[in-house]
Amino acid sequence: MIPALAVLATTSTGLLVGVELSVAVVVNPILRALPIGAMIDGRAHGARMLGRTMPPWYIGSTTLIAGFSIAAWGTLQAVLALAAAGLLLATVLLSVLVLVPINNRSSTWTAASHPTDWRVQQQRWDRLHGVRVVLLLAALSLVVIAAVAA
């Protein structure tokens, strides 16, 4: 059971990190290179799409890591997985308290209708998303180490 949970937790978290990292280093830089109207429309669409898909993914990954930790309780694997779950929970708190409110606002913006401080809000989101990606990478590293620890 422990090896299966380790593989599932690692895979789910790895894919989650990959999506969030690609948003930071690929998608948003591409969108920033577009004309302003297209960028706003593109980010609004991304906010709506990822706003629907990411919450269940975060919950699922956190649950898998917690299950891995419980199944391996009393071992180094459990300690590492528990630390990874803690980091994932920190990203959830960061998301819910700061990133989601910005995301929810930006999901309604259009090229023709957006606030005057839209750029400041998107820059703040980008910076905090970078922090989230770093935390996620650390969590993934801990899950991988836990998965191979014996």
RAGIDA-V570687 format. One record per residue. N is the residue number from 1. RES is the residue in one letter. SS is DSSP state (H for helix, E for strand, - for the rest). PSI is psi as a letter, one per 20 degrees, with the letter a starting at -180 (999 if undefined). OMEGA is omega in radians with two decimals (999 if undefined). Layout:
n=<N/N>
res=<RES/RES>
ss=<SS/SS>
psi=<PSI/PSI>
omega=<OMEGA/OMEGA>
//
This chain:
n=<1/2/3/4/5/6/7/8/9/10/11/12/13/14/15/16/17/18/19/20/21/22/23/24/25/26/27/28/29/30/31/32/33/34/35/36/37/38/39/40/41/42/43/44/45/46/47/48/49/50/51/52/53/54/55/56/57/58/59/60/61/62/63/64/65/66/67/68/69/70/71/72/73/74/75/76/77/78/79/80/81/82/83/84/85/86/87/88/89/90/91/92/93/94/95/96/97/98/99/100/101/102/103/104/105/106/107/108/109/110/111/112/113/114/115/116/117/118/119/120/121/122/123/124/125/126/127/128/129/130/131/132/133/134/135/136/137/138/139/140/141/142/143/144/145/146/147/148/149/150>
res=<M/I/P/A/L/A/V/L/A/T/T/S/T/G/L/L/V/G/V/E/L/S/V/A/V/V/V/N/P/I/L/R/A/L/P/I/G/A/M/I/D/G/R/A/H/G/A/R/M/L/G/R/T/M/P/P/W/Y/I/G/S/T/T/L/I/A/G/F/S/I/A/A/W/G/T/L/Q/A/V/L/A/L/A/A/A/G/L/L/L/A/T/V/L/L/S/V/L/V/L/V/P/I/N/N/R/S/S/T/W/T/A/A/S/H/P/T/D/W/R/V/Q/Q/Q/R/W/D/R/L/H/G/V/R/V/V/L/L/L/A/A/L/S/L/V/V/I/A/A/V/A/A>
ss=<-/H/H/H/H/H/H/H/H/H/H/H/H/H/H/H/H/H/H/H/H/H/H/H/H/H/H/H/H/H/H/H/-/-/-/H/H/H/H/H/H/H/H/H/H/H/H/H/H/H/H/H/H/H/H/H/H/H/H/H/H/H/H/H/H/H/H/H/H/H/H/-/-/-/-/H/H/H/H/H/H/H/H/H/H/H/H/H/H/H/H/H/H/H/H/H/H/H/H/H/H/H/H/H/H/H/-/-/-/-/-/-/-/-/-/-/-/H/H/H/H/H/H/H/H/H/H/H/H/H/H/H/H/H/H/H/H/H/H/H/H/H/H/H/H/H/H/H/-/->
psi=<g/g/h/g/h/g/g/g/g/g/g/g/h/g/h/g/g/g/g/h/g/h/g/g/i/f/g/h/h/g/h/h/i/r/q/g/g/h/g/g/g/g/h/g/g/h/g/g/g/h/h/h/h/h/g/h/g/g/g/g/g/g/g/g/g/g/g/g/g/g/h/j/p/j/r/h/g/g/g/g/h/g/g/g/h/g/h/h/h/h/h/g/g/g/g/g/h/g/g/g/g/g/g/g/g/h/i/i/q/r/h/i/o/q/r/h/k/g/g/g/g/h/g/g/g/g/g/h/h/g/g/g/g/g/g/g/g/g/g/g/g/h/g/g/g/h/h/i/q/999>
omega=<-3.13/3.12/3.13/3.11/3.12/3.14/-3.14/3.14/3.14/-3.12/-3.12/-3.13/3.12/3.11/3.09/3.11/3.13/3.13/-3.11/3.09/3.14/3.06/-3.08/-2.98/-3.13/-2.99/-3.08/3.04/3.07/-3.13/3.12/3.14/-3.14/2.99/-3.01/-3.12/3.13/3.12/-3.13/3.12/3.14/3.13/3.10/3.11/3.10/3.12/3.12/-3.08/-3.11/3.07/3.09/-3.00/-3.02/-3.12/3.11/3.14/3.09/3.14/3.13/-3.14/3.13/3.12/3.12/3.13/3.11/3.09/3.07/-3.14/3.14/-3.13/-3.11/-3.02/3.12/-3.13/3.04/3.10/-3.12/3.14/-3.14/3.13/3.10/3.07/3.10/3.11/3.09/3.10/3.11/3.08/3.08/3.11/3.10/3.11/3.10/-3.13/-3.05/-3.05/-3.01/-3.01/-3.11/3.09/3.08/-3.14/-3.14/3.09/-3.06/3.13/-3.13/-3.08/3.02/3.09/-3.10/-3.05/3.11/-3.10/-3.13/-3.13/-3.09/-3.09/3.11/3.14/3.14/3.09/3.09/3.12/-3.12/3.12/-3.12/3.05/3.07/3.07/3.12/-3.14/3.11/3.10/3.12/3.10/3.10/3.12/3.12/3.13/3.14/3.12/3.13/3.10/3.11/-3.10/-3.10/3.11/3.13/999>
//
